[in-house]
C-alpha cells in the first residue's frame, strides 16, 4: 500500500531583498514527499536546500506558492499556530549542533518540552529517555564543551526526537564529524526512518549518504529535479 502524501509544495518561490537587489533562491518549486519517506536534498552551496527545508519546517514563509502538511496549508497559519507546528511536528538536526553551551545535555533536550508546556518532572523523564536511547545515559549532566562532536550530535538528535515529530530535518548532520562518527549518526537517522516511520529529509553534499535515501532531489539555481536511480 502506497503511503499518503505528507508534504506538498506547490509552485514555491522564495526571494530575498537587500536594498534594491532581489535574489530568487527558490524558483517555482513543486514537490511531494510521502509519510515515512527518506529523501535526500543535494546541491551546491547556495542552491536553496536549506531555504527549502526552512519553508517545510515553518521557519520561513515563501514569497509565493503553497505549503501543505497532511493537506493543511501552512500559509494560512498564524504565528502561534506555526510555532505549535514547529514544536509538535518538526524536529531539526543541524551541522553545528545548535546546543546551548551553558545548558547540560539534559537541559538542552528539555528546552522544546518546556516550550511545549510540559512540567519539570515530565520534561526530565522524557529527556532522560531519549538521551539514553542515544547511548548518553552517562552524559546527562555534561555540558556541550565536555562532549565529543558525535556525542553533541546525538544530543541534538535526542532534542529533535523529544517532541516526537512526524518530520525530521537533518541539515548536513555529519558535516562536522569524522567518518566513523558520521556513519554512526546517519545509521541512527536511518533507523528512526525505517523502524519508527519518521519522515526524514537529509540535506547533504555527500553523494554516498544521498544514495542511502529512498529518493534524491537535486536543487540547483533554485529549481529541483529528481535523480532517478
Phi and psi restraints in degrees (value plus and minus 20) as a CYANA .aco file:
   2 UNK   PHI     -96.2   -56.2
   2 UNK   PSI     112.7   152.7
   3 UNK   PHI     -87.0   -47.0
   3 UNK   PSI     131.2   171.2
   4 UNK   PHI     -97.5   -57.5
   4 UNK   PSI     141.3   181.3
   5 UNK   PHI     -91.6   -51.6
   5 UNK   PSI     109.7   149.7
   6 UNK   PHI    -120.0   -80.0
   6 UNK   PSI     -67.1   -27.1
   7 UNK   PHI    -137.7   -97.7
   7 UNK   PSI     108.0   148.0
   8 UNK   PHI    -153.6  -113.6
   8 UNK   PSI     101.2   141.2
   9 UNK   PHI    -129.1   -89.1
   9 UNK   PSI     108.8   148.8
  10 UNK   PHI    -141.0  -101.0
  10 UNK   PSI      90.1   130.1
  11 UNK   PHI      32.0    72.0
  11 UNK   PSI      29.6    69.6
  12 UNK   PHI     -98.9   -58.9
  12 UNK   PSI     105.5   145.5
  13 UNK   PHI    -144.7  -104.7
  13 UNK   PSI     117.8   157.8
  14 UNK   PHI    -152.3  -112.3
  14 UNK   PSI     103.5   143.5
  15 UNK   PHI    -141.1  -101.1
  15 UNK   PSI     124.9   164.9
  16 UNK   PHI    -139.3   -99.3
  16 UNK   PSI     117.5   157.5
  17 UNK   PHI    -134.4   -94.4
  17 UNK   PSI     120.9   160.9
  18 UNK   PHI    -159.7  -119.7
  18 UNK   PSI      86.1   126.1
  19 UNK   PHI      44.8    84.8
  19 UNK   PSI    -145.9  -105.9
  20 UNK   PHI    -111.6   -71.6
  20 UNK   PSI     -25.1    14.9
  21 UNK   PHI    -112.5   -72.5
  21 UNK   PSI     120.2   160.2
  22 UNK   PHI    -146.4  -106.4
  22 UNK   PSI     110.6   150.6
  23 UNK   PHI    -135.0   -95.0
  23 UNK   PSI     108.4   148.4
  24 UNK   PHI    -112.2   -72.2
  24 UNK   PSI      93.2   133.2
  25 UNK   PHI    -112.5   -72.5
  25 UNK   PSI     -58.6   -18.6
  26 UNK   PHI    -143.5  -103.5
  26 UNK   PSI     115.9   155.9
  27 UNK   PHI    -147.4  -107.4
  27 UNK   PSI      75.2   115.2
  28 UNK   PHI      38.4    78.4
  28 UNK   PSI      32.5    72.5
  29 UNK   PHI    -105.7   -65.7
  29 UNK   PSI     107.0   147.0
  30 UNK   PHI    -142.8  -102.8
  30 UNK   PSI     108.8   148.8
  31 UNK   PHI    -178.6  -138.6
  31 UNK   PSI     121.0   161.0
  32 UNK   PHI    -146.0  -106.0
  32 UNK   PSI     123.1   163.1
  33 UNK   PHI    -152.2  -112.2
  33 UNK   PSI     112.1   152.1
  34 UNK   PHI    -111.9   -71.9
  34 UNK   PSI     140.2   180.2
  35 UNK   PHI     -73.4   -33.4
  35 UNK   PSI     110.9   150.9
  36 UNK   PHI      59.7    99.7
  36 UNK   PSI     -15.1    24.9
  37 UNK   PHI     -96.9   -56.9
  37 UNK   PSI     133.5   173.5
  38 UNK   PHI    -134.4   -94.4
  38 UNK   PSI      89.0   129.0
  39 UNK   PHI    -138.0   -98.0
  39 UNK   PSI     109.3   149.3
  40 UNK   PHI    -118.8   -78.8
  40 UNK   PSI     112.3   152.3
  41 UNK   PHI    -127.9   -87.9
  41 UNK   PSI      96.1   136.1
  42 UNK   PHI    -144.8  -104.8
  42 UNK   PSI     136.5   176.5
  43 UNK   PHI     138.3   178.3
  43 UNK   PSI     144.7   184.7
  44 UNK   PHI     -87.8   -47.8
  44 UNK   PSI     144.1   184.1
  45 UNK   PHI     -77.9   -37.9
  45 UNK   PSI     117.4   157.4
  46 UNK   PHI      61.8   101.8
  46 UNK   PSI     -12.9    27.1
  47 UNK   PHI     -98.9   -58.9
  47 UNK   PSI     -37.5     2.5
  48 UNK   PHI      93.7   133.7
  48 UNK   PSI     -14.9    25.1
  49 UNK   PHI     -79.5   -39.5
  49 UNK   PSI     -73.0   -33.0
  50 UNK   PHI     -86.8   -46.8
  50 UNK   PSI     -59.4   -19.4
  51 UNK   PHI     -78.9   -38.9
  51 UNK   PSI     -62.0   -22.0
  52 UNK   PHI     -81.5   -41.5
  52 UNK   PSI     -65.7   -25.7
  53 UNK   PHI     -88.4   -48.4
  53 UNK   PSI     -53.0   -13.0
  54 UNK   PHI     -87.5   -47.5
  54 UNK   PSI     -52.9   -12.9
  55 UNK   PHI     -89.9   -49.9
  55 UNK   PSI     -63.4   -23.4
  56 UNK   PHI     -82.0   -42.0
  56 UNK   PSI     -59.0   -19.0
  57 UNK   PHI    -100.7   -60.7
  57 UNK   PSI     -20.9    19.1
  58 UNK   PHI      58.9    98.9
  58 UNK   PSI      -5.4    34.6
  59 UNK   PHI    -106.3   -66.3
  59 UNK   PSI     -44.3    -4.3
  60 UNK   PHI    -151.5  -111.5
  60 UNK   PSI     128.4   168.4
  61 UNK   PHI    -119.4   -79.4
  61 UNK   PSI     119.5   159.5
  62 UNK   PHI     -89.9   -49.9
  62 UNK   PSI     135.8   175.8
  63 UNK   PHI     -89.3   -49.3
  63 UNK   PSI     -58.0   -18.0
  64 UNK   PHI    -173.1  -133.1
  64 UNK   PSI     143.5   183.5
  65 UNK   PHI      81.4   121.4
  65 UNK   PSI     155.2   195.2
  66 UNK   PHI    -142.5  -102.5
  66 UNK   PSI     122.7   162.7
  67 UNK   PHI    -138.7   -98.7
  67 UNK   PSI     101.5   141.5
  68 UNK   PHI    -140.2  -100.2
  68 UNK   PSI     112.7   152.7
  69 UNK   PHI    -137.6   -97.6
  69 UNK   PSI      96.0   136.0
  70 UNK   PHI      33.7    73.7
  70 UNK   PSI      16.9    56.9
  71 UNK   PHI      62.7   102.7
  71 UNK   PSI     -22.2    17.8
  72 UNK   PHI    -125.2   -85.2
  72 UNK   PSI     108.3   148.3
  73 UNK   PHI     -93.2   -53.2
  73 UNK   PSI     113.4   153.4
  74 UNK   PHI     -98.5   -58.5
  74 UNK   PSI     -47.5    -7.5
  75 UNK   PHI     -79.4   -39.4
  75 UNK   PSI     -52.4   -12.4
  76 UNK   PHI    -108.2   -68.2
  76 UNK   PSI     -24.0    16.0
  77 UNK   PHI     -96.3   -56.3
  77 UNK   PSI     126.3   166.3
  78 UNK   PHI     -94.6   -54.6
  78 UNK   PSI     149.1   189.1
  79 UNK   PHI     -77.3   -37.3
  79 UNK   PSI     -59.6   -19.6
  80 UNK   PHI     -85.7   -45.7
  80 UNK   PSI     -61.2   -21.2
  81 UNK   PHI     -88.2   -48.2
  81 UNK   PSI     -57.7   -17.7
  82 UNK   PHI     -85.7   -45.7
  82 UNK   PSI     -59.8   -19.8
  83 UNK   PHI     -81.3   -41.3
  83 UNK   PSI     -62.2   -22.2
  84 UNK   PHI     -82.5   -42.5
  84 UNK   PSI     -64.5   -24.5
  85 UNK   PHI     -78.9   -38.9
  85 UNK   PSI     -67.7   -27.7
  86 UNK   PHI     -82.7   -42.7
  86 UNK   PSI     -57.9   -17.9
  87 UNK   PHI     -99.1   -59.1
  87 UNK   PSI     -47.1    -7.1
  88 UNK   PHI    -125.3   -85.3
  88 UNK   PSI     -47.6    -7.6
  89 UNK   PHI    -136.7   -96.7
  89 UNK   PSI     -33.7     6.3
  90 UNK   PHI    -147.0  -107.0
  90 UNK   PSI     114.8   154.8
  91 UNK   PHI    -136.3   -96.3
  91 UNK   PSI     118.8   158.8
  92 UNK   PHI    -135.4   -95.4
  92 UNK   PSI     114.5   154.5
  93 UNK   PHI    -146.1  -106.1
  93 UNK   PSI     102.6   142.6
  94 UNK   PHI    -132.4   -92.4
  94 UNK   PSI     137.6   177.6
  95 UNK   PHI     -79.0   -39.0
  95 UNK   PSI     -59.4   -19.4
  96 UNK   PHI    -113.9   -73.9
  96 UNK   PSI      -5.9    34.1
  97 UNK   PHI      53.3    93.3
  97 UNK   PSI     -58.4   -18.4
  98 UNK   PHI      33.6    73.6
  98 UNK   PSI      21.1    61.1
  99 UNK   PHI    -110.3   -70.3
  99 UNK   PSI     130.5   170.5
 100 UNK   PHI     -99.3   -59.3
 100 UNK   PSI      97.9   137.9
 101 UNK   PHI     -84.5   -44.5
 101 UNK   PSI     -46.6    -6.6
 102 UNK   PHI    -115.0   -75.0
 102 UNK   PSI     -12.3    27.7
 103 UNK   PHI    -131.6   -91.6
 103 UNK   PSI     123.3   163.3
 104 UNK   PHI     -90.6   -50.6
 104 UNK   PSI     151.8   191.8
 105 UNK   PHI     -76.6   -36.6
 105 UNK   PSI     -65.0   -25.0
 106 UNK   PHI     -81.2   -41.2
 106 UNK   PSI     -62.8   -22.8
 107 UNK   PHI     -89.6   -49.6
 107 UNK   PSI     -58.5   -18.5
 108 UNK   PHI     -80.8   -40.8
 108 UNK   PSI     -64.2   -24.2
 109 UNK   PHI     -90.1   -50.1
 109 UNK   PSI     -47.0    -7.0
 110 UNK   PHI     -95.8   -55.8
 110 UNK   PSI     -40.5    -0.5
 111 UNK   PHI     -75.8   -35.8
 111 UNK   PSI     -71.7   -31.7
 112 UNK   PHI     -84.9   -44.9
 112 UNK   PSI     -45.8    -5.8
 113 UNK   PHI     -93.2   -53.2
 113 UNK   PSI     -54.8   -14.8
 114 UNK   PHI     -83.0   -43.0
 114 UNK   PSI     -64.9   -24.9
 115 UNK   PHI     -84.1   -44.1
 115 UNK   PSI     -47.0    -7.0
 116 UNK   PHI    -101.2   -61.2
 116 UNK   PSI     -24.8    15.2
 117 UNK   PHI      69.3   109.3
 117 UNK   PSI      -5.6    34.4
 118 UNK   PHI     -97.9   -57.9
 118 UNK   PSI     125.0   165.0
 119 UNK   PHI     -92.2   -52.2
 119 UNK   PSI     144.8   184.8
 120 UNK   PHI     -79.3   -39.3
 120 UNK   PSI     -65.3   -25.3
 121 UNK   PHI     -82.2   -42.2
 121 UNK   PSI     -63.4   -23.4
 122 UNK   PHI     -83.3   -43.3
 122 UNK   PSI     -61.4   -21.4
 123 UNK   PHI     -81.1   -41.1
 123 UNK   PSI     -67.5   -27.5
 124 UNK   PHI     -85.3   -45.3
 124 UNK   PSI     -61.0   -21.0
 125 UNK   PHI     -82.8   -42.8
 125 UNK   PSI     -64.6   -24.6
 126 UNK   PHI     -89.8   -49.8
 126 UNK   PSI     -62.1   -22.1
 127 UNK   PHI     -82.2   -42.2
 127 UNK   PSI     -63.1   -23.1
 128 UNK   PHI     -80.7   -40.7
 128 UNK   PSI     -61.3   -21.3
 129 UNK   PHI     -80.3   -40.3
 129 UNK   PSI     -68.7   -28.7
 130 UNK   PHI     -93.7   -53.7
 130 UNK   PSI     -53.1   -13.1
 131 UNK   PHI     -87.3   -47.3
 131 UNK   PSI     -58.7   -18.7
 132 UNK   PHI     -84.4   -44.4
 132 UNK   PSI     -60.2   -20.2
 133 UNK   PHI     -78.9   -38.9
 133 UNK   PSI     -52.6   -12.6
 134 UNK   PHI    -105.0   -65.0
 134 UNK   PSI     -16.0    24.0
 135 UNK   PHI      57.6    97.6
 135 UNK   PSI       5.0    45.0
 136 UNK   PHI    -134.9   -94.9
 136 UNK   PSI       6.9    46.9
 137 UNK   PHI     -82.4   -42.4
 137 UNK   PSI     -41.9    -1.9
 138 UNK   PHI    -110.7   -70.7
 138 UNK   PSI     -19.5    20.5
 139 UNK   PHI    -139.6   -99.6
 139 UNK   PSI      -3.4    36.6
 140 UNK   PHI     -76.3   -36.3
 140 UNK   PSI     -57.7   -17.7
 141 UNK   PHI    -126.5   -86.5
 141 UNK   PSI      -2.5    37.5
 142 UNK   PHI    -107.9   -67.9
 142 UNK   PSI     125.3   165.3
 143 UNK   PHI    -106.3   -66.3
 143 UNK   PSI     138.7   178.7
 144 UNK   PHI     -71.1   -31.1
 144 UNK   PSI     -59.3   -19.3
 145 UNK   PHI     -85.0   -45.0
 145 UNK   PSI     -38.0     2.0
 146 UNK   PHI    -112.5   -72.5
 146 UNK   PSI     -17.4    22.6
 147 UNK   PHI    -133.1   -93.1
 147 UNK   PSI     133.2   173.2
 148 UNK   PHI     -94.5   -54.5
 148 UNK   PSI     148.4   188.4
 149 UNK   PHI     -78.5   -38.5
 149 UNK   PSI     -63.5   -23.5
 150 UNK   PHI     -83.4   -43.4
 150 UNK   PSI     -59.3   -19.3
 151 UNK   PHI     -87.4   -47.4
 151 UNK   PSI     -59.1   -19.1
 152 UNK   PHI     -83.9   -43.9
 152 UNK   PSI     -58.8   -18.8
 153 UNK   PHI     -88.5   -48.5
 153 UNK   PSI     -52.9   -12.9
 154 UNK   PHI     -85.8   -45.8
 154 UNK   PSI     -57.7   -17.7
 155 UNK   PHI     -82.6   -42.6
 155 UNK   PSI     -62.1   -22.1
 156 UNK   PHI     -81.0   -41.0
 156 UNK   PSI     -61.0   -21.0
 157 UNK   PHI     -87.6   -47.6
 157 UNK   PSI     -62.5   -22.5
 158 UNK   PHI     -79.3   -39.3
 158 UNK   PSI     -61.5   -21.5
 159 UNK   PHI     -82.2   -42.2
 159 UNK   PSI     -62.6   -22.6
 160 UNK   PHI     -84.7   -44.7
 160 UNK   PSI     -57.5   -17.5
 161 UNK   PHI     -98.3   -58.3
 161 UNK   PSI     -41.4    -1.4
 162 UNK   PHI     -78.4   -38.4
 162 UNK   PSI     -49.4    -9.4
 163 UNK   PHI    -107.3   -67.3
 163 UNK   PSI     -18.7    21.3
 164 UNK   PHI      33.1    73.1
 164 UNK   PSI      41.4    81.4
 165 UNK   PHI     -95.9   -55.9
 165 UNK   PSI     135.9   175.9
 166 UNK   PHI    -102.2   -62.2
 166 UNK   PSI     -48.7    -8.7
 167 UNK   PHI    -142.7  -102.7
 167 UNK   PSI     108.6   148.6
 168 UNK   PHI    -136.5   -96.5
 168 UNK   PSI      98.8   138.8
 169 UNK   PHI    -125.4   -85.4
 169 UNK   PSI      95.9   135.9
 170 UNK   PHI    -134.5   -94.5
 170 UNK   PSI      88.2   128.2
 171 UNK   PHI    -118.3   -78.3
 171 UNK   PSI      82.5   122.5
 172 UNK   PHI      28.9    68.9
 172 UNK   PSI      32.6    72.6
 173 UNK   PHI     -87.4   -47.4
 173 UNK   PSI     -37.4     2.6
 174 UNK   PHI    -126.2   -86.2
 174 UNK   PSI     -16.4    23.6
 175 UNK   PHI     -83.1   -43.1
 175 UNK   PSI     -48.0    -8.0
 176 UNK   PHI    -120.6   -80.6
 176 UNK   PSI      -9.7    30.3
 177 UNK   PHI    -136.0   -96.0
 177 UNK   PSI     136.7   176.7
 178 UNK   PHI     -94.2   -54.2
 178 UNK   PSI     154.0   194.0
 179 UNK   PHI     -79.0   -39.0
 179 UNK   PSI     -65.6   -25.6
 180 UNK   PHI     -84.2   -44.2
 180 UNK   PSI     -67.7   -27.7
 181 UNK   PHI     -87.1   -47.1
 181 UNK   PSI     -56.6   -16.6
 182 UNK   PHI     -82.1   -42.1
 182 UNK   PSI     -60.5   -20.5
 183 UNK   PHI     -83.8   -43.8
 183 UNK   PSI     -59.1   -19.1
 184 UNK   PHI     -81.5   -41.5
 184 UNK   PSI     -63.5   -23.5
 185 UNK   PHI     -87.5   -47.5
 185 UNK   PSI     -65.7   -25.7
 186 UNK   PHI     -86.7   -46.7
 186 UNK   PSI     -52.1   -12.1
 187 UNK   PHI     -85.7   -45.7
 187 UNK   PSI     -61.0   -21.0
 188 UNK   PHI     -80.9   -40.9
 188 UNK   PSI     -65.2   -25.2
 189 UNK   PHI     -84.1   -44.1
 189 UNK   PSI     -60.7   -20.7
 190 UNK   PHI     -81.7   -41.7
 190 UNK   PSI     -62.5   -22.5
 191 UNK   PHI     -83.6   -43.6
 191 UNK   PSI     -59.3   -19.3
 192 UNK   PHI     -82.3   -42.3
 192 UNK   PSI     -58.4   -18.4
 193 UNK   PHI     -91.1   -51.1
 193 UNK   PSI     -69.6   -29.6
 194 UNK   PHI     -93.3   -53.3
 194 UNK   PSI     -60.9   -20.9
 195 UNK   PHI    -112.5   -72.5
 195 UNK   PSI     -53.8   -13.8
 196 UNK   PHI    -122.5   -82.5
 196 UNK   PSI     -31.1     8.9
 197 UNK   PHI      55.5    95.5
 197 UNK   PSI      -2.0    38.0
 198 UNK   PHI     -91.6   -51.6
 198 UNK   PSI     110.4   150.4
 199 UNK   PHI     -92.4   -52.4
 199 UNK   PSI     101.9   141.9
 200 UNK   PHI    -133.6   -93.6
 200 UNK   PSI     103.8   143.8
 201 UNK   PHI    -131.7   -91.7
 201 UNK   PSI      94.5   134.5
 202 UNK   PHI    -129.6   -89.6
 202 UNK   PSI      96.3   136.3
 203 UNK   PHI    -110.9   -70.9
 203 UNK   PSI     103.3   143.3
 204 UNK   PHI    -174.1  -134.1
 204 UNK   PSI     131.3   171.3
 205 UNK   PHI    -116.2   -76.2
 205 UNK   PSI     -29.2    10.8
 206 UNK   PHI    -105.2   -65.2
 206 UNK   PSI      91.5   131.5
 207 UNK   PHI     -83.7   -43.7
 207 UNK   PSI     -55.7   -15.7
 208 UNK   PHI     -87.2   -47.2
 208 UNK   PSI     -59.3   -19.3
 209 UNK   PHI     -86.2   -46.2
 209 UNK   PSI     -61.9   -21.9
 210 UNK   PHI     -80.4   -40.4
 210 UNK   PSI     -55.3   -15.3
 211 UNK   PHI     -84.7   -44.7
 211 UNK   PSI     -37.3     2.7
 212 UNK   PHI    -102.0   -62.0
 212 UNK   PSI     -29.5    10.5
 213 UNK   PHI    -100.0   -60.0
 213 UNK   PSI     143.6   183.6
 214 UNK   PHI     -88.3   -48.3
 214 UNK   PSI     -57.9   -17.9
 215 UNK   PHI    -161.3  -121.3
 215 UNK   PSI     130.1   170.1
 216 UNK   PHI    -138.2   -98.2
 216 UNK   PSI     104.9   144.9
 217 UNK   PHI    -129.4   -89.4
 217 UNK   PSI      99.1   139.1
 218 UNK   PHI    -114.9   -74.9
 218 UNK   PSI     113.0   153.0
 219 UNK   PHI    -138.9   -98.9
 219 UNK   PSI     108.2   148.2
 220 UNK   PHI    -171.8  -131.8
 220 UNK   PSI     114.2   154.2
 221 UNK   PHI      33.3    73.3
 221 UNK   PSI      16.8    56.8
 222 UNK   PHI      59.0    99.0
 222 UNK   PSI     -16.5    23.5
 223 UNK   PHI    -137.7   -97.7
 223 UNK   PSI     132.4   172.4
 224 UNK   PHI    -134.8   -94.8
 224 UNK   PSI     130.1   170.1
 225 UNK   PHI    -168.9  -128.9
 225 UNK   PSI     125.0   165.0
 226 UNK   PHI    -103.8   -63.8
 226 UNK   PSI     116.1   156.1
 227 UNK   PHI    -110.7   -70.7
 227 UNK   PSI      95.6   135.6
 228 UNK   PHI    -104.3   -64.3
 228 UNK   PSI     115.7   155.7
